[in-house]
Amino acid sequence: TISDVIMAPTSTIDESQPWKSYALNGPLFFGSTQQFATLFAPKTDPQHIVIDFTNARVMDSSALDSIQTLAESYGVLGKTVHLRHLSWDCARLLKRNYGEKDFPPYEIIESDPESDPAYGLAVQEQ
């Protein structure tokens, strides 16, 4: 079923640091965004969380919106979301969604050209 499409096993990165990692597995698209949102616990998570997209694929604009909405839910609590292993296109479109505004300080895209995936998203360019 769609609700089983995306999963996120968690781990604590370093006991001495307030970090938690969510390792996503599966496609993130319009049909899995509700399930995606239920995987996280902004109120009880530590100050910094990492969302690792190594084994996931962001498929469309609904997925981009759900990532931003999630980051905002952490941001209003004064927490920071680190996005790792996004495709170049995904990172570009996330930044574009903020328009003229600066990218928010609570949402950090950590790029690594050596290990980030290379694929495009199914979105209509404006």
C-alpha positions in Angstrom: 0.0 0.0 0.0 1.0 3.6 -0.3 1.4 4.0 3.4 4.1 1.4 3.3 6.0 3.2 0.5 8.3 5.5 2.6 10.0 4.5 5.9 12.6 6.2 8.1 14.6 4.1 10.6 16.2 6.5 13.1 19.4 6.6 15.0 21.2 8.8 17.4 24.3 10.2 15.6 26.4 11.1 18.7 25.3 10.6 22.3 27.2 13.8 23.3 25.5 15.9 20.7 21.8 16.6 20.4 21.4 15.0 16.9 19.1 12.4 15.5 19.2 10.9 12.0 16.2 9.8 9.8 17.3 7.5 7.0 14.6 7.6 4.4 13.8 4.6 2.3 11.5 4.8 -0.8 10.0 7.4 -3.0 8.6 10.6 -1.7 5.7 11.8 -3.9 2.1 13.1 -3.7 0.9 9.6 -2.6 3.4 9.3 0.3 3.6 12.8 1.7 1.1 12.2 4.6 3.0 9.1 5.6 6.3 11.1 5.4 4.9 13.6 7.8 4.1 11.0 10.4 7.6 9.6 10.5 8.9 12.6 12.5 8.5 14.0 16.0 9.4 17.7 16.0 8.4 18.3 19.6 10.4 15.5 21.1 13.4 15.4 18.6 16.7 16.9 19.6 18.0 20.3 18.5 19.4 19.0 15.2 18.0 16.3 13.0 19.4 14.9 9.8 17.1 13.6 7.0 19.2 11.3 4.8 17.8 10.8 1.3 20.4 8.3 0.2 17.8 5.5 -0.2 14.9 7.8 -1.1 13.9 9.7 -4.2 12.0 13.0 -4.2 9.6 12.7 -7.1 7.5 15.8 -7.4 6.5 19.3 -6.1 4.2 17.7 -3.4 7.3 16.1 -2.0 9.2 19.4 -2.0 6.3 21.1 -0.2 6.2 18.3 2.4 10.0 18.7 3.1 9.5 22.5 3.5 6.5 22.1 5.7 8.4 19.6 7.9 11.4 21.9 8.2 9.1 24.7 9.2 7.6 22.6 11.9 11.1 22.2 13.4 12.1 25.8 12.7 9.2 27.2 14.8 10.5 25.1 17.7 14.0 26.6 17.2 15.4 23.3 15.8 17.5 22.7 12.7 16.9 20.2 9.9 19.9 19.1 7.9 19.0 17.6 4.5 21.6 15.2 3.1 21.9 13.4 -0.2 19.3 15.4 -2.2 19.7 15.5 -5.9 21.0 18.8 -7.3 17.7 19.5 -9.0 15.8 18.9 -5.7 18.1 21.3 -3.8 17.7 23.9 -6.5 13.9 23.7 -6.5 13.7 23.8 -2.7 15.7 27.0 -2.8 13.6 28.4 -5.6 10.4 27.9 -3.6 11.6 30.6 -1.2 11.7 33.1 -4.0 13.5 36.3 -3.1 13.7 35.4 0.6 16.8 33.9 2.0 16.8 30.2 2.7 15.7 29.8 6.3 18.4 29.2 8.9 16.6 26.1 10.2 16.7 24.2 6.9 20.2 23.4 5.8 21.0 21.5 2.6 24.3 19.7 3.0 25.6 19.0 -0.5 28.2 16.4 -1.4 28.8 16.2 -5.2 30.7 12.9 -4.6 27.7 11.1 -3.1 24.5 13.1 -3.9 22.2 11.4 -6.4 21.7 12.8 -9.9 18.1 12.8 -11.1 15.4 15.4 -12.0 12.0 16.0 -10.5 8.7 15.9 -12.2 7.7 19.5 -11.7 6.5 22.2 -14.0 9.0 25.0 -14.4 7.6 28.5 -13.9 
